Amino acid sequence: MTTDFTETENRVITSAIAFANDVLEPNAMKWARGETLAREFFLQAAKYDLCGLLVPSALGGSELGYRAFASVLERLASVCFASTFALVVHNNLASNIAKNGDAQHKTLLPAMLAGEKIGAFLLTEPGAGSDAGAIVTTAGAANGDGELSGAKAWITNGVIADVLSVYVQTEPGSGAKGIANYLIET
């Protein structure tokens, strides 16, 4: 590949090129026509070491730097942007769990890295779009019982997700100050 990347990064970039040729290329047109991305996609991505790109190696990930991560995404997106975006969402959640999780390192992360559990990111809402400070879905103190209440829209991987990263408002009227994130298994 290039001397600008580590040996591991070059290996993962090479794997991404193979994944693009072996998996994305034969399926890209089908997915572009609106067919739902199959769960099998993530199992296949895991076989090519593409489900834990930013996760530290100590937790089972590839621990790519951001330049190598971008290089992987560039190669995948050149063949199929939609499936690459789905993989980005999954990888970002796995990375967030690796950085901020505790018990989730053992309960969720291994299955996510194996492509057995799929992650989704729930921020966007009707009427708020992706403006986090304007979301109105509530949880915790706002409801008095911890139950989530509201609506989300445009959820990448939502149909097949097992792990949801849900952004909610815990202090209505406080804007971004009251935003919290709930990690929910479906």
C-alpha positions in Angstrom: 0.0 0.0 0.0 1.9 3.0 1.3 4.5 3.7 4.0 2.3 6.4 5.4 0.2 3.7 7.2 1.2 1.1 9.7 1.3 -2.6 8.8 -2.1 -3.2 10.4 -3.6 -0.2 8.6 -2.2 -1.4 5.2 -3.6 -4.9 6.0 -7.1 -3.5 6.7 -7.0 -1.2 3.6 -6.1 -4.3 1.5 -9.0 -6.2 3.2 -11.4 -3.3 2.4 -10.4 -3.5 -1.3 -11.1 -7.2 -1.3 -14.5 -6.7 0.5 -15.4 -4.0 -2.1 -14.6 -6.4 -4.9 -16.1 -9.6 -3.3 -19.2 -8.3 -1.5 -20.0 -4.7 -2.5 -19.6 -4.9 -6.3 -21.9 -7.9 -6.8 -24.7 -6.3 -4.5 -24.4 -2.5 -5.0 -27.1 -2.2 -7.7 -29.6 -4.3 -5.7 -29.0 -2.1 -2.6 -29.2 1.0 -4.7 -32.7 -0.1 -5.9 -33.8 0.2 -2.3 -33.6 -3.3 -1.0 -32.8 -3.5 2.7 -29.2 -4.2 3.5 -29.1 -7.8 4.9 -27.8 -8.7 8.3 -25.4 -11.0 6.4 -23.6 -7.8 5.1 -22.3 -7.2 8.6 -21.2 -10.8 9.2 -19.3 -10.6 5.9 -17.8 -7.2 6.8 -16.6 -8.7 10.1 -14.8 -11.5 8.2 -12.8 -8.8 6.5 -12.1 -7.0 9.8 -14.3 -4.0 9.0 -16.6 -3.9 12.0 -14.2 -2.5 14.6 -12.1 -0.1 12.6 -11.6 2.5 15.3 -11.8 0.1 18.3 -8.5 -0.4 20.2 -6.7 -3.6 19.4 -6.8 -4.5 23.1 -10.6 -4.7 22.8 -10.4 -6.7 19.5 -10.6 -3.9 17.0 -8.3 -2.7 14.2 -7.4 0.5 16.0 -7.0 2.5 12.7 -5.9 6.1 12.7 -8.4 8.5 11.2 -6.4 8.8 7.9 -6.5 5.1 7.4 -10.2 5.0 8.4 -10.9 7.6 5.7 -8.9 5.6 3.2 -10.9 2.4 4.0 -14.2 4.4 3.6 -13.0 6.0 0.4 -12.4 2.6 -1.2 -15.7 1.1 0.0 -17.8 4.2 -0.9 -16.4 4.3 -4.4 -18.3 1.0 -5.0 -21.4 1.5 -2.8 -21.9 4.6 -0.7 -25.1 3.4 1.0 -23.6 0.2 2.5 -20.5 2.1 3.4 -22.6 4.6 5.4 -24.3 1.8 7.2 -20.9 0.4 8.1 -19.7 3.8 9.3 -22.7 4.1 11.7 -22.0 0.6 13.0 -18.3 1.4 13.4 -18.9 4.7 15.1 -21.2 3.1 17.7 -18.6 0.3 18.3 -15.9 3.0 18.8 -18.1 4.9 21.2 -18.8 1.8 23.3 -15.0 1.1 23.3 -14.3 4.6 24.5 -17.2 5.1 26.9 -18.6 1.7 27.7 -17.7 -0.3 30.7 -19.7 -3.5 31.0 -20.6 -3.1 27.3 -17.0 -4.0 26.4 -17.9 -7.6 27.4 -21.6 -7.7 26.7 -22.0 -5.9 23.3 -18.6 -5.1 21.7 -17.5 -8.7 20.9 -20.8 -9.4 19.1 -20.6 -6.0 17.3 -17.0 -6.7 16.1 -18.2 -10.1 14.8 -21.1 -8.5 12.9 -23.6 -10.5 15.0 -25.1 -7.4 16.6 -25.6 -4.3 14.4 -25.5 -0.7 15.7 -27.8 2.2 14.9 -27.6 5.9 15.7 -30.9 7.6 16.6 -30.6 11.4 16.7 -32.7 12.8 13.9 -36.4 13.7 14.6 -39.4 15.0 12.7 -39.4 18.7 13.3 -35.9 18.8 14.6 -33.9 17.2 11.9 -30.3 16.5 13.1 -30.2 19.6 15.4 -29.4 17.8 18.7 -30.4 20.9 20.7 -33.9 20.8 19.3 -34.8 17.1 19.9 -37.9 16.5 22.0 -37.7 12.7 22.6 -37.6 12.5 26.4 -36.3 10.0 29.0 -35.4 9.8 32.6 -36.4 12.7 34.8 -38.4 14.2 32.0 -40.8 11.2 32.2 -40.4 10.4 35.8 -39.9 6.7 35.1 -36.9 6.4 32.7 -39.1 5.4 29.8 -38.3 6.9 26.4 -41.0 8.9 24.7 -40.9 10.4 21.3 -40.2 9.8 17.6 -37.0 9.3 15.6 -36.6 9.5 11.8 -34.1 8.4 9.2 -32.4 5.7 11.3 -29.5 4.1 9.4 -29.5 0.4 10.1 -32.8 0.8 12.1 -34.6 -2.1 10.4 -31.9 -4.7 11.4 -30.2 -3.0 14.4 -29.6 -4.8 17.7 -27.9 -2.0 19.6 -29.5 1.5 19.5 -27.6 4.7 20.4 -30.6 6.9 21.3 -30.2 10.7 21.9 -32.9 12.1 24.2 -33.8 15.3 26.1 -33.7 14.8 29.9 -34.4 18.5 30.8 -37.0 19.8 28.4 -36.4 23.4 27.4 -32.7 23.2 28.2 -31.5 22.7 24.6 -28.2 20.9 24.2 -27.6 21.0 28.0 -30.2 18.3 28.7 -29.1 15.8 25.9 -28.3 12.3 27.1 -27.5 9.1 25.2 -29.1 5.8 26.0 -27.7 2.5 24.8 -30.5 0.1 24.2 -30.5 -3.5 23.0 -33.5 -4.4 20.8 
